[in-house]
Amino acid sequence: MLLFILVLILIRGTWSVYQKARISSNKVNEISAKVQALEKKEKDLTESIKNLNTPRGVEEEIRSKFSVVKEGERAIVIVNNQEKEDPDAGESAGGFWSRIADFFLAPFH
């Protein structure tokens, strides 16, 4: 009986260590992913800083953020037509019942 109790205590301790190791492994994976994301962000920011340290980079950034042109250039604004073409433009806009009513009432117009 004493041996059984001792085995249960050892199993419980082993299980507890296993759970803590699993939790730690998950946290290490999460932190590694965050570190990789931050390293990528740092690389992108470093490239952006290098680009902004050149006159061409500054000009590109200003042109992308603001609507500016150099002297002698012209700005072209492209506007999308928001109106949708109606494929049934020749038909009544009222729908099925309007067309039925128009069919029967057309001789009286």
PAKOLFI-729199 format. One record per atom (N, C-alpha, C, O, CB): residue number from 1; x, y, z; residue in three letters. Coordinates in nm, 2 decimals, always signed. Glycine has a CB too. Example, Ala and Ser with C-alpha at 12.3 -4.5 7.8 and 13.67 -1.06 7.14 Angstrom:
[1,[+1.32,-0.57,+0.78],'ALA'] [1,[+1.23,-0.45,+0.78],'ALA'] [1,[+1.32,-0.33,+0.78],'ALA'] [1,[+1.42,-0.33,+0.85],'ALA'] [1,[+1.13,-0.45,+0.90],'ALA'] [2,[+1.28,-0.22,+0.71],'SER'] [2,[+1.37,-0.11,+0.71],'SER'] [2,[+1.29,+0.00,+0.79],'SER'] [2,[+1.34,+0.11,+0.80],'SER'] [2,[+1.41,-0.06,+0.57],'SER'] 
//
This chain:
[1,[+0.08,-0.12,+0.00],'MET'] [1,[+0.00,+0.00,+0.00],'MET'] [1,[+0.09,+0.13,+0.00],'MET'] [1,[+0.06,+0.22,-0.07],'MET'] [1,[-0.09,+0.00,+0.12],'MET'] [2,[+0.19,+0.12,+0.08],'LEU'] [2,[+0.28,+0.24,+0.08],'LEU'] [2,[+0.35,+0.26,-0.05],'LEU'] [2,[+0.37,+0.37,-0.09],'LEU'] [2,[+0.39,+0.21,+0.19],'LEU'] [3,[+0.39,+0.15,-0.12],'LEU'] [3,[+0.45,+0.16,-0.25],'LEU'] [3,[+0.35,+0.22,-0.35],'LEU'] [3,[+0.39,+0.30,-0.43],'LEU'] [3,[+0.49,+0.02,-0.30],'LEU'] [4,[+0.22,+0.19,-0.34],'PHE'] [4,[+0.12,+0.24,-0.43],'PHE'] [4,[+0.10,+0.39,-0.41],'PHE'] [4,[+0.09,+0.47,-0.51],'PHE'] [4,[-0.02,+0.18,-0.40],'PHE'] [5,[+0.10,+0.44,-0.29],'ILE'] [5,[+0.09,+0.58,-0.25],'ILE'] [5,[+0.21,+0.66,-0.31],'ILE'] [5,[+0.20,+0.77,-0.36],'ILE'] [5,[+0.08,+0.61,-0.10],'ILE'] [6,[+0.33,+0.60,-0.29],'LEU'] [6,[+0.45,+0.66,-0.34],'LEU'] [6,[+0.45,+0.67,-0.49],'LEU'] [6,[+0.50,+0.77,-0.54],'LEU'] [6,[+0.58,+0.58,-0.29],'LEU'] [7,[+0.40,+0.57,-0.56],'VAL'] [7,[+0.39,+0.58,-0.71],'VAL'] [7,[+0.30,+0.68,-0.75],'VAL'] [7,[+0.32,+0.76,-0.85],'VAL'] [7,[+0.35,+0.44,-0.76],'VAL'] [8,[+0.18,+0.70,-0.68],'LEU'] [8,[+0.09,+0.80,-0.71],'LEU'] [8,[+0.15,+0.94,-0.70],'LEU'] [8,[+0.12,+1.03,-0.78],'LEU'] [8,[-0.04,+0.79,-0.62],'LEU'] [9,[+0.22,+0.96,-0.59],'ILE'] [9,[+0.29,+1.09,-0.57],'ILE'] [9,[+0.39,+1.12,-0.68],'ILE'] [9,[+0.40,+1.23,-0.73],'ILE'] [9,[+0.36,+1.09,-0.43],'ILE'] [10,[+0.47,+1.02,-0.72],'LEU'] [10,[+0.56,+1.04,-0.83],'LEU'] [10,[+0.49,+1.07,-0.96],'LEU'] [10,[+0.54,+1.15,-1.04],'LEU'] [10,[+0.65,+0.91,-0.84],'LEU'] [11,[+0.38,+1.00,-0.99],'ILE'] [11,[+0.31,+1.02,-1.11],'ILE'] [11,[+0.25,+1.16,-1.11],'ILE'] [11,[+0.25,+1.23,-1.21],'ILE'] [11,[+0.19,+0.92,-1.13],'ILE'] [12,[+0.20,+1.21,-1.00],'ARG'] [12,[+0.14,+1.34,-0.99],'ARG'] [12,[+0.25,+1.45,-1.01],'ARG'] [12,[+0.23,+1.54,-1.09],'ARG'] [12,[+0.07,+1.36,-0.85],'ARG'] [13,[+0.36,+1.43,-0.95],'GLY'] [13,[+0.48,+1.52,-0.97],'GLY'] [13,[+0.52,+1.53,-1.12],'GLY'] [13,[+0.55,+1.63,-1.17],'GLY'] [13,[+0.59,+1.49,-0.88],'GLY'] [14,[+0.53,+1.41,-1.18],'THR'] [14,[+0.57,+1.40,-1.32],'THR'] [14,[+0.47,+1.47,-1.41],'THR'] [14,[+0.51,+1.54,-1.50],'THR'] [14,[+0.59,+1.25,-1.36],'THR'] [15,[+0.34,+1.45,-1.38],'TRP'] [15,[+0.24,+1.51,-1.46],'TRP'] [15,[+0.24,+1.66,-1.45],'TRP'] [15,[+0.23,+1.74,-1.55],'TRP'] [15,[+0.10,+1.46,-1.42],'TRP'] [16,[+0.27,+1.71,-1.33],'SER'] [16,[+0.28,+1.85,-1.31],'SER'] [16,[+0.40,+1.91,-1.39],'SER'] [16,[+0.38,+2.02,-1.45],'SER'] [16,[+0.29,+1.88,-1.16],'SER'] [17,[+0.51,+1.85,-1.39],'VAL'] [17,[+0.63,+1.89,-1.46],'VAL'] [17,[+0.60,+1.89,-1.61],'VAL'] [17,[+0.64,+1.98,-1.68],'VAL'] [17,[+0.75,+1.81,-1.43],'VAL'] [18,[+0.53,+1.79,-1.66],'TYR'] [18,[+0.50,+1.78,-1.80],'TYR'] [18,[+0.41,+1.89,-1.84],'TYR'] [18,[+0.43,+1.95,-1.95],'TYR'] [18,[+0.43,+1.64,-1.83],'TYR'] [19,[+0.31,+1.93,-1.76],'GLN'] [19,[+0.22,+2.04,-1.80],'GLN'] [19,[+0.29,+2.17,-1.80],'GLN'] [19,[+0.27,+2.25,-1.89],'GLN'] [19,[+0.10,+2.04,-1.70],'GLN'] [20,[+0.38,+2.19,-1.71],'LYS'] [20,[+0.46,+2.32,-1.70],'LYS'] [20,[+0.55,+2.33,-1.82],'LYS'] [20,[+0.57,+2.43,-1.88],'LYS'] [20,[+0.54,+2.33,-1.57],'LYS'] [21,[+0.61,+2.21,-1.86],'ALA'] [21,[+0.70,+2.21,-1.98],'ALA'] [21,[+0.62,+2.24,-2.11],'ALA'] [21,[+0.66,+2.31,-2.20],'ALA'] [21,[+0.77,+2.07,-1.99],'ALA'] [22,[+0.50,+2.19,-2.12],'ARG'] [22,[+0.41,+2.21,-2.23],'ARG'] [22,[+0.37,+2.36,-2.24],'ARG'] [22,[+0.37,+2.42,-2.35],'ARG'] [22,[+0.29,+2.12,-2.23],'ARG'] [23,[+0.33,+2.42,-2.13],'ILE'] [23,[+0.30,+2.56,-2.12],'ILE'] [23,[+0.42,+2.65,-2.16],'ILE'] [23,[+0.40,+2.74,-2.24],'ILE'] [23,[+0.24,+2.60,-1.98],'ILE'] [24,[+0.53,+2.61,-2.11],'SER'] [24,[+0.65,+2.69,-2.14],'SER'] [24,[+0.69,+2.68,-2.29],'SER'] [24,[+0.73,+2.78,-2.35],'SER'] [24,[+0.77,+2.64,-2.06],'SER'] [25,[+0.67,+2.56,-2.35],'SER'] [25,[+0.70,+2.54,-2.49],'SER'] [25,[+0.60,+2.63,-2.58],'SER'] [25,[+0.65,+2.69,-2.67],'SER'] [25,[+0.68,+2.39,-2.53],'SER'] [26,[+0.48,+2.63,-2.54],'ASN'] [26,[+0.38,+2.71,-2.61],'ASN'] [26,[+0.42,+2.86,-2.60],'ASN'] [26,[+0.41,+2.94,-2.70],'ASN'] [26,[+0.24,+2.69,-2.56],'ASN'] [27,[+0.46,+2.91,-2.48],'LYS'] [27,[+0.50,+3.05,-2.47],'LYS'] [27,[+0.62,+3.08,-2.55],'LYS'] [27,[+0.63,+3.19,-2.61],'LYS'] [27,[+0.52,+3.08,-2.32],'LYS'] [28,[+0.72,+2.98,-2.55],'VAL'] [28,[+0.84,+3.01,-2.63],'VAL'] [28,[+0.80,+3.02,-2.78],'VAL'] [28,[+0.86,+3.11,-2.85],'VAL'] [28,[+0.94,+2.89,-2.61],'VAL'] [29,[+0.71,+2.94,-2.83],'ASN'] [29,[+0.66,+2.95,-2.97],'ASN'] [29,[+0.60,+3.08,-3.00],'ASN'] [29,[+0.62,+3.14,-3.10],'ASN'] [29,[+0.57,+2.84,-3.00],'ASN'] [30,[+0.51,+3.13,-2.91],'GLU'] [30,[+0.44,+3.26,-2.92],'GLU'] [30,[+0.55,+3.37,-2.93],'GLU'] [30,[+0.54,+3.46,-3.01],'GLU'] [30,[+0.34,+3.28,-2.81],'GLU'] [31,[+0.64,+3.37,-2.83],'ILE'] [31,[+0.74,+3.47,-2.82],'ILE'] [31,[+0.83,+3.47,-2.95],'ILE'] [31,[+0.87,+3.58,-3.00],'ILE'] [31,[+0.82,+3.46,-2.70],'ILE'] [32,[+0.86,+3.35,-3.00],'SER'] [32,[+0.95,+3.34,-3.12],'SER'] [32,[+0.87,+3.41,-3.24],'SER'] [32,[+0.94,+3.48,-3.32],'SER'] [32,[+0.98,+3.20,-3.15],'SER'] [33,[+0.74,+3.38,-3.25],'ALA'] [33,[+0.67,+3.44,-3.36],'ALA'] [33,[+0.66,+3.59,-3.35],'ALA'] [33,[+0.67,+3.66,-3.45],'ALA'] [33,[+0.52,+3.39,-3.36],'ALA'] [34,[+0.65,+3.64,-3.22],'LYS'] [34,[+0.65,+3.79,-3.20],'LYS'] [34,[+0.78,+3.85,-3.24],'LYS'] [34,[+0.79,+3.96,-3.30],'LYS'] [34,[+0.61,+3.82,-3.06],'LYS'] [35,[+0.89,+3.78,-3.20],'VAL'] [35,[+1.03,+3.83,-3.23],'VAL'] [35,[+1.05,+3.83,-3.38],'VAL'] [35,[+1.10,+3.93,-3.43],'VAL'] [35,[+1.13,+3.74,-3.16],'VAL'] [36,[+1.01,+3.73,-3.45],'GLN'] [36,[+1.02,+3.73,-3.60],'GLN'] [36,[+0.94,+3.85,-3.66],'GLN'] [36,[+0.99,+3.91,-3.75],'GLN'] [36,[+0.97,+3.60,-3.65],'GLN'] [37,[+0.82,+3.87,-3.61],'ALA'] [37,[+0.74,+3.98,-3.66],'ALA'] [37,[+0.81,+4.11,-3.64],'ALA'] [37,[+0.81,+4.20,-3.72],'ALA'] [37,[+0.60,+3.98,-3.60],'ALA'] [38,[+0.86,+4.13,-3.52],'LEU'] [38,[+0.93,+4.26,-3.48],'LEU'] [38,[+1.06,+4.27,-3.56],'LEU'] [38,[+1.09,+4.39,-3.60],'LEU'] [38,[+0.96,+4.26,-3.33],'LEU'] [39,[+1.13,+4.16,-3.59],'GLU'] [39,[+1.25,+4.17,-3.67],'GLU'] [39,[+1.22,+4.21,-3.81],'GLU'] [39,[+1.29,+4.29,-3.88],'GLU'] [39,[+1.33,+4.04,-3.67],'GLU'] [40,[+1.11,+4.16,-3.87],'LYS'] [40,[+1.06,+4.20,-4.00],'LYS'] [40,[+1.02,+4.35,-4.00],'LYS'] [40,[+1.06,+4.42,-4.10],'LYS'] [40,[+0.94,+4.11,-4.05],'LYS'] [41,[+0.95,+4.39,-3.90],'LYS'] [41,[+0.91,+4.53,-3.89],'LYS'] [41,[+1.03,+4.62,-3.88],'LYS'] [41,[+1.04,+4.73,-3.95],'LYS'] [41,[+0.82,+4.55,-3.77],'LYS'] [42,[+1.13,+4.58,-3.80],'GLU'] [42,[+1.26,+4.66,-3.79],'GLU'] [42,[+1.33,+4.67,-3.93],'GLU'] [42,[+1.38,+4.77,-3.96],'GLU'] [42,[+1.35,+4.59,-3.69],'GLU'] [43,[+1.33,+4.56,-4.00],'LYS'] [43,[+1.40,+4.55,-4.13],'LYS'] [43,[+1.32,+4.65,-4.23],'LYS'] [43,[+1.39,+4.73,-4.30],'LYS'] [43,[+1.40,+4.41,-4.19],'LYS'] [44,[+1.19,+4.64,-4.23],'ASP'] [44,[+1.11,+4.73,-4.31],'ASP'] [44,[+1.13,+4.88,-4.28],'ASP'] [44,[+1.15,+4.97,-4.36],'ASP'] [44,[+0.96,+4.70,-4.30],'ASP'] [45,[+1.14,+4.91,-4.15],'LEU'] [45,[+1.16,+5.05,-4.10],'LEU'] [45,[+1.30,+5.10,-4.14],'LEU'] [45,[+1.32,+5.21,-4.17],'LEU'] [45,[+1.13,+5.06,-3.95],'LEU'] [46,[+1.40,+5.01,-4.12],'THR'] [46,[+1.53,+5.04,-4.16],'THR'] [46,[+1.55,+5.07,-4.31],'THR'] [46,[+1.61,+5.17,-4.34],'THR'] [46,[+1.63,+4.93,-4.12],'THR'] [47,[+1.48,+4.99,-4.39],'GLU'] [47,[+1.48,+5.02,-4.53],'GLU'] [47,[+1.41,+5.16,-4.56],'GLU'] [47,[+1.45,+5.23,-4.65],'GLU'] [47,[+1.41,+4.91,-4.61],'GLU'] [48,[+1.30,+5.18,-4.49],'SER'] [48,[+1.23,+5.31,-4.51],'SER'] [48,[+1.32,+5.43,-4.47],'SER'] [48,[+1.32,+5.53,-4.54],'SER'] [48,[+1.10,+5.31,-4.43],'SER'] [49,[+1.39,+5.41,-4.36],'ILE'] [49,[+1.48,+5.52,-4.32],'ILE'] [49,[+1.59,+5.54,-4.42],'ILE'] [49,[+1.62,+5.66,-4.45],'ILE'] [49,[+1.54,+5.49,-4.18],'ILE'] [50,[+1.65,+5.43,-4.47],'LYS'] [50,[+1.75,+5.45,-4.57],'LYS'] [50,[+1.70,+5.52,-4.70],'LYS'] [50,[+1.76,+5.60,-4.75],'LYS'] [50,[+1.81,+5.31,-4.61],'LYS'] [51,[+1.57,+5.49,-4.73],'ASN'] [51,[+1.51,+5.55,-4.85],'ASN'] [51,[+1.49,+5.70,-4.82],'ASN'] [51,[+1.50,+5.78,-4.91],'ASN'] [51,[+1.38,+5.48,-4.89],'ASN'] [52,[+1.45,+5.73,-4.70],'LEU'] [52,[+1.42,+5.87,-4.67],'LEU'] [52,[+1.54,+5.95,-4.65],'LEU'] [52,[+1.54,+6.08,-4.65],'LEU'] [52,[+1.34,+5.88,-4.54],'LEU'] [53,[+1.66,+5.89,-4.65],'ASN'] [53,[+1.78,+5.96,-4.64],'ASN'] [53,[+1.84,+6.01,-4.77],'ASN'] [53,[+1.94,+6.07,-4.78],'ASN'] [53,[+1.89,+5.88,-4.57],'ASN'] [54,[+1.76,+5.98,-4.88],'THR'] [54,[+1.80,+6.02,-5.01],'THR'] [54,[+1.70,+6.12,-5.06],'THR'] [54,[+1.59,+6.12,-5.02],'THR'] [54,[+1.81,+5.90,-5.11],'THR'] [55,[+1.75,+6.21,-5.15],'PRO'] [55,[+1.65,+6.31,-5.20],'PRO'] [55,[+1.54,+6.25,-5.28],'PRO'] [55,[+1.42,+6.30,-5.27],'PRO'] [55,[+1.73,+6.41,-5.29],'PRO'] [56,[+1.57,+6.15,-5.35],'ARG'] [56,[+1.46,+6.08,-5.43],'ARG'] [56,[+1.36,+6.01,-5.34],'ARG'] [56,[+1.24,+6.02,-5.37],'ARG'] [56,[+1.53,+5.97,-5.52],'ARG'] [57,[+1.41,+5.95,-5.23],'GLY'] [57,[+1.32,+5.89,-5.13],'GLY'] [57,[+1.23,+5.99,-5.07],'GLY'] [57,[+1.11,+5.97,-5.05],'GLY'] [57,[+1.40,+5.82,-5.03],'GLY'] [58,[+1.28,+6.11,-5.03],'VAL'] [58,[+1.20,+6.21,-4.97],'VAL'] [58,[+1.09,+6.26,-5.07],'VAL'] [58,[+0.98,+6.28,-5.03],'VAL'] [58,[+1.29,+6.33,-4.93],'VAL'] [59,[+1.14,+6.28,-5.19],'GLU'] [59,[+1.04,+6.32,-5.30],'GLU'] [59,[+0.93,+6.22,-5.32],'GLU'] [59,[+0.81,+6.26,-5.32],'GLU'] [59,[+1.11,+6.35,-5.43],'GLU'] [60,[+0.96,+6.09,-5.32],'GLU'] [60,[+0.86,+5.99,-5.34],'GLU'] [60,[+0.76,+5.99,-5.22],'GLU'] [60,[+0.64,+5.97,-5.24],'GLU'] [60,[+0.93,+5.85,-5.35],'GLU'] [61,[+0.82,+6.00,-5.10],'GLU'] [61,[+0.73,+6.00,-4.98],'GLU'] [61,[+0.64,+6.12,-4.98],'GLU'] [61,[+0.52,+6.11,-4.95],'GLU'] [61,[+0.81,+6.00,-4.86],'GLU'] [62,[+0.69,+6.24,-5.02],'ILE'] [62,[+0.60,+6.36,-5.02],'ILE'] [62,[+0.50,+6.34,-5.13],'ILE'] [62,[+0.38,+6.38,-5.11],'ILE'] [62,[+0.69,+6.48,-5.05],'ILE'] [63,[+0.53,+6.29,-5.25],'ARG'] [63,[+0.44,+6.28,-5.36],'ARG'] [63,[+0.33,+6.17,-5.32],'ARG'] [63,[+0.21,+6.19,-5.36],'ARG'] [63,[+0.51,+6.23,-5.49],'ARG'] [64,[+0.37,+6.07,-5.24],'SER'] [64,[+0.27,+5.97,-5.21],'SER'] [64,[+0.17,+6.02,-5.10],'SER'] [64,[+0.06,+5.97,-5.09],'SER'] [64,[+0.34,+5.84,-5.16],'SER'] [65,[+0.22,+6.10,-5.01],'LYS'] [65,[+0.13,+6.15,-4.90],'LYS'] [65,[+0.05,+6.27,-4.94],'LYS'] [65,[-0.06,+6.29,-4.89],'LYS'] [65,[+0.22,+6.18,-4.78],'LYS'] [66,[+0.11,+6.36,-5.02],'PHE'] [66,[+0.04,+6.48,-5.06],'PHE'] [66,[+0.03,+6.49,-5.21],'PHE'] [66,[+0.10,+6.43,-5.28],'PHE'] [66,[+0.12,+6.61,-5.00],'PHE'] [67,[-0.07,+6.57,-5.25],'SER'] [67,[-0.09,+6.59,-5.40],'SER'] [67,[+0.00,+6.71,-5.44],'SER'] [67,[-0.05,+6.82,-5.45],'SER'] [67,[-0.24,+6.62,-5.43],'SER'] [68,[+0.13,+6.68,-5.47],'VAL'] [68,[+0.21,+6.79,-5.51],'VAL'] [68,[+0.28,+6.75,-5.64],'VAL'] [68,[+0.30,+6.64,-5.67],'VAL'] [68,[+0.32,+6.82,-5.40],'VAL'] [69,[+0.32,+6.86,-5.72],'VAL'] [69,[+0.39,+6.84,-5.84],'VAL'] [69,[+0.50,+6.93,-5.85],'VAL'] [69,[+0.50,+7.04,-5.78],'VAL'] [69,[+0.29,+6.86,-5.97],'VAL'] [70,[+0.60,+6.90,-5.93],'LYS'] [70,[+0.71,+6.99,-5.94],'LYS'] [70,[+0.67,+7.10,-6.04],'LYS'] [70,[+0.57,+7.10,-6.11],'LYS'] [70,[+0.84,+6.91,-6.00],'LYS'] [71,[+0.75,+7.20,-6.04],'GLU'] [71,[+0.73,+7.31,-6.13],'GLU'] [71,[+0.74,+7.26,-6.27],'GLU'] [71,[+0.84,+7.20,-6.31],'GLU'] [71,[+0.83,+7.43,-6.10],'GLU'] [72,[+0.64,+7.29,-6.36],'GLY'] [72,[+0.64,+7.25,-6.49],'GLY'] [72,[+0.57,+7.12,-6.52],'GLY'] [72,[+0.54,+7.08,-6.63],'GLY'] [72,[+0.78,+7.23,-6.54],'GLY'] [73,[+0.53,+7.05,-6.41],'GLU'] [73,[+0.45,+6.93,-6.42],'GLU'] [73,[+0.30,+6.96,-6.41],'GLU'] [73,[+0.27,+7.07,-6.36],'GLU'] [73,[+0.50,+6.83,-6.32],'GLU'] [74,[+0.22,+6.87,-6.45],'ARG'] [74,[+0.08,+6.89,-6.43],'ARG'] [74,[+0.02,+6.77,-6.36],'ARG'] [74,[+0.07,+6.65,-6.37],'ARG'] [74,[+0.00,+6.90,-6.57],'ARG'] [75,[-0.07,+6.79,-6.27],'ALA'] [75,[-0.14,+6.68,-6.20],'ALA'] [75,[-0.26,+6.63,-6.27],'ALA'] [75,[-0.33,+6.71,-6.33],'ALA'] [75,[-0.18,+6.73,-6.05],'ALA'] [76,[-0.27,+6.50,-6.28],'ILE'] [76,[-0.38,+6.44,-6.35],'ILE'] [76,[-0.46,+6.37,-6.25],'ILE'] [76,[-0.41,+6.29,-6.17],'ILE'] [76,[-0.34,+6.35,-6.47],'ILE'] [77,[-0.59,+6.40,-6.24],'VAL'] [77,[-0.68,+6.34,-6.15],'VAL'] [77,[-0.77,+6.24,-6.23],'VAL'] [77,[-0.84,+6.29,-6.32],'VAL'] [77,[-0.76,+6.44,-6.07],'VAL'] [78,[-0.77,+6.12,-6.19],'ILE'] [78,[-0.86,+6.02,-6.26],'ILE'] [78,[-0.98,+5.99,-6.17],'ILE'] [78,[-0.96,+5.95,-6.05],'ILE'] [78,[-0.78,+5.89,-6.29],'ILE'] [79,[-1.10,+6.02,-6.22],'VAL'] [79,[-1.22,+6.00,-6.14],'VAL'] [79,[-1.30,+5.88,-6.20],'VAL'] [79,[-1.32,+5.88,-6.32],'VAL'] [79,[-1.31,+6.13,-6.15],'VAL'] [80,[-1.33,+5.79,-6.12],'ASN'] [80,[-1.41,+5.67,-6.16],'ASN'] [80,[-1.55,+5.71,-6.17],'ASN'] [80,[-1.61,+5.78,-6.09],'ASN'] [80,[-1.39,+5.55,-6.07],'ASN'] [81,[-1.62,+5.67,-6.28],'ASN'] [81,[-1.76,+5.70,-6.29],'ASN'] [81,[-1.84,+5.61,-6.20],'ASN'] [81,[-1.83,+5.48,-6.22],'ASN'] [81,[-1.81,+5.68,-6.44],'ASN'] [82,[-1.91,+5.66,-6.10],'GLN'] [82,[-1.98,+5.58,-6.00],'GLN'] [82,[-2.11,+5.53,-6.05],'GLN'] [82,[-2.17,+5.44,-5.99],'GLN'] [82,[-2.00,+5.66,-5.88],'GLN'] [83,[-2.16,+5.58,-6.17],'GLU'] [83,[-2.29,+5.53,-6.22],'GLU'] [83,[-2.27,+5.40,-6.28],'GLU'] [83,[-2.18,+5.37,-6.35],'GLU'] [83,[-2.35,+5.63,-6.32],'GLU'] [84,[-2.36,+5.31,-6.24],'LYS'] [84,[-2.35,+5.17,-6.30],'LYS'] [84,[-2.45,+5.17,-6.42],'LYS'] [84,[-2.56,+5.22,-6.41],'LYS'] [84,[-2.40,+5.06,-6.19],'LYS'] [85,[-2.40,+5.10,-6.52],'GLU'] [85,[-2.49,+5.09,-6.64],'GLU'] [85,[-2.59,+4.98,-6.61],'GLU'] [85,[-2.56,+4.87,-6.56],'GLU'] [85,[-2.41,+5.06,-6.77],'GLU'] [86,[-2.71,+5.01,-6.64],'ASP'] [86,[-2.82,+4.92,-6.61],'ASP'] [86,[-2.84,+4.83,-6.74],'ASP'] [86,[-2.87,+4.89,-6.84],'ASP'] [86,[-2.96,+5.00,-6.58],'ASP'] [87,[-2.82,+4.70,-6.72],'PRO'] [87,[-2.84,+4.62,-6.84],'PRO'] [87,[-2.98,+4.61,-6.89],'PRO'] [87,[-3.00,+4.58,-7.01],'PRO'] [87,[-2.79,+4.47,-6.81],'PRO'] [88,[-3.08,+4.65,-6.81],'ASP'] [88,[-3.22,+4.65,-6.85],'ASP'] [88,[-3.26,+4.80,-6.87],'ASP'] [88,[-3.37,+4.83,-6.83],'ASP'] [88,[-3.31,+4.58,-6.75],'ASP'] [89,[-3.18,+4.88,-6.93],'ALA'] [89,[-3.21,+5.02,-6.94],'ALA'] [89,[-3.33,+5.05,-7.02],'ALA'] [89,[-3.40,+5.15,-7.00],'ALA'] [89,[-3.09,+5.10,-7.00],'ALA'] [90,[-3.36,+4.96,-7.12],'GLY'] [90,[-3.48,+4.98,-7.20],'GLY'] [90,[-3.61,+4.94,-7.13],'GLY'] [90,[-3.71,+4.98,-7.18],'GLY'] [90,[-3.46,+4.91,-7.33],'GLY'] [91,[-3.60,+4.86,-7.02],'GLU'] [91,[-3.71,+4.82,-6.96],'GLU'] [91,[-3.75,+4.91,-6.84],'GLU'] [91,[-3.68,+5.00,-6.80],'GLU'] [91,[-3.69,+4.67,-6.90],'GLU'] [92,[-3.87,+4.89,-6.80],'SER'] [92,[-3.92,+4.97,-6.69],'SER'] [92,[-3.84,+4.94,-6.56],'SER'] [92,[-3.81,+4.83,-6.54],'SER'] [92,[-4.07,+4.95,-6.66],'SER'] [93,[-3.82,+5.04,-6.48],'ALA'] [93,[-3.74,+5.02,-6.36],'ALA'] [93,[-3.83,+4.97,-6.24],'ALA'] [93,[-3.77,+4.94,-6.14],'ALA'] [93,[-3.68,+5.15,-6.32],'ALA'] [94,[-3.96,+4.95,-6.26],'GLY'] [94,[-4.04,+4.91,-6.15],'GLY'] [94,[-4.04,+4.76,-6.12],'GLY'] [94,[-4.08,+4.72,-6.01],'GLY'] [94,[-4.18,+4.95,-6.18],'GLY'] [95,[-3.99,+4.68,-6.20],'GLY'] [95,[-3.99,+4.53,-6.17],'GLY'] [95,[-4.10,+4.46,-6.25],'GLY'] [95,[-4.16,+4.51,-6.34],'GLY'] [95,[-4.00,+4.51,-6.03],'GLY'] [96,[-4.12,+4.34,-6.20],'PHE'] [96,[-4.21,+4.24,-6.27],'PHE'] [96,[-4.36,+4.30,-6.27],'PHE'] [96,[-4.42,+4.30,-6.38],'PHE'] [96,[-4.21,+4.11,-6.19],'PHE'] [97,[-4.41,+4.34,-6.16],'TRP'] [97,[-4.55,+4.39,-6.16],'TRP'] [97,[-4.57,+4.52,-6.24],'TRP'] [97,[-4.68,+4.54,-6.30],'TRP'] [97,[-4.59,+4.41,-6.01],'TRP'] [98,[-4.47,+4.60,-6.24],'SER'] [98,[-4.48,+4.72,-6.32],'SER'] [98,[-4.49,+4.69,-6.47],'SER'] [98,[-4.56,+4.75,-6.55],'SER'] [98,[-4.36,+4.82,-6.30],'SER'] [99,[-4.41,+4.59,-6.51],'ARG'] [99,[-4.41,+4.54,-6.65],'ARG'] [99,[-4.55,+4.48,-6.69],'ARG'] [99,[-4.60,+4.50,-6.80],'ARG'] [99,[-4.30,+4.44,-6.68],'ARG'] [100,[-4.61,+4.41,-6.59],'ILE'] [100,[-4.74,+4.35,-6.62],'ILE'] [100,[-4.84,+4.46,-6.63],'ILE'] [100,[-4.93,+4.46,-6.72],'ILE'] [100,[-4.78,+4.25,-6.50],'ILE'] [101,[-4.84,+4.56,-6.54],'ALA'] [101,[-4.93,+4.67,-6.55],'ALA'] [101,[-4.91,+4.75,-6.68],'ALA'] [101,[-5.01,+4.79,-6.74],'ALA'] [101,[-4.91,+4.76,-6.43],'ALA'] [102,[-4.79,+4.77,-6.72],'ASP'] [102,[-4.76,+4.84,-6.84],'ASP'] [102,[-4.81,+4.77,-6.96],'ASP'] [102,[-4.86,+4.83,-7.06],'ASP'] [102,[-4.61,+4.87,-6.86],'ASP'] [103,[-4.80,+4.63,-6.96],'PHE'] [103,[-4.85,+4.55,-7.07],'PHE'] [103,[-5.00,+4.57,-7.09],'PHE'] [103,[-5.05,+4.59,-7.20],'PHE'] [103,[-4.82,+4.40,-7.04],'PHE'] [104,[-5.08,+4.57,-6.97],'PHE'] [104,[-5.22,+4.58,-6.99],'PHE'] [104,[-5.27,+4.72,-7.01],'PHE'] [104,[-5.37,+4.74,-7.07],'PHE'] [104,[-5.29,+4.52,-6.86],'PHE'] [105,[-5.19,+4.82,-6.95],'LEU'] [105,[-5.24,+4.96,-6.97],'LEU'] [105,[-5.18,+5.03,-7.09],'LEU'] [105,[-5.22,+5.14,-7.12],'LEU'] [105,[-5.19,+5.03,-6.84],'LEU'] [106,[-5.09,+4.97,-7.16],'ALA'] [106,[-5.03,+5.03,-7.28],'ALA'] [106,[-5.13,+5.07,-7.38],'ALA'] [106,[-5.12,+5.18,-7.44],'ALA'] [106,[-4.93,+4.94,-7.34],'ALA'] [107,[-5.23,+4.99,-7.41],'PRO'] [107,[-5.33,+5.03,-7.51],'PRO'] [107,[-5.41,+5.16,-7.48],'PRO'] [107,[-5.46,+5.23,-7.56],'PRO'] [107,[-5.43,+4.92,-7.54],'PRO'] [108,[-5.41,+5.19,-7.35],'PHE'] [108,[-5.49,+5.31,-7.30],'PHE'] [108,[-5.40,+5.44,-7.30],'PHE'] [108,[-5.46,+5.54,-7.26],'PHE'] [108,[-5.55,+5.28,-7.17],'PHE'] [109,[-5.28,+5.43,-7.33],'HIS'] [109,[-5.19,+5.55,-7.32],'HIS'] [109,[-5.20,+5.63,-7.45],'HIS'] [109,[-5.13,+5.73,-7.46],'HIS'] [109,[-5.05,+5.51,-7.30],'HIS'] 
//
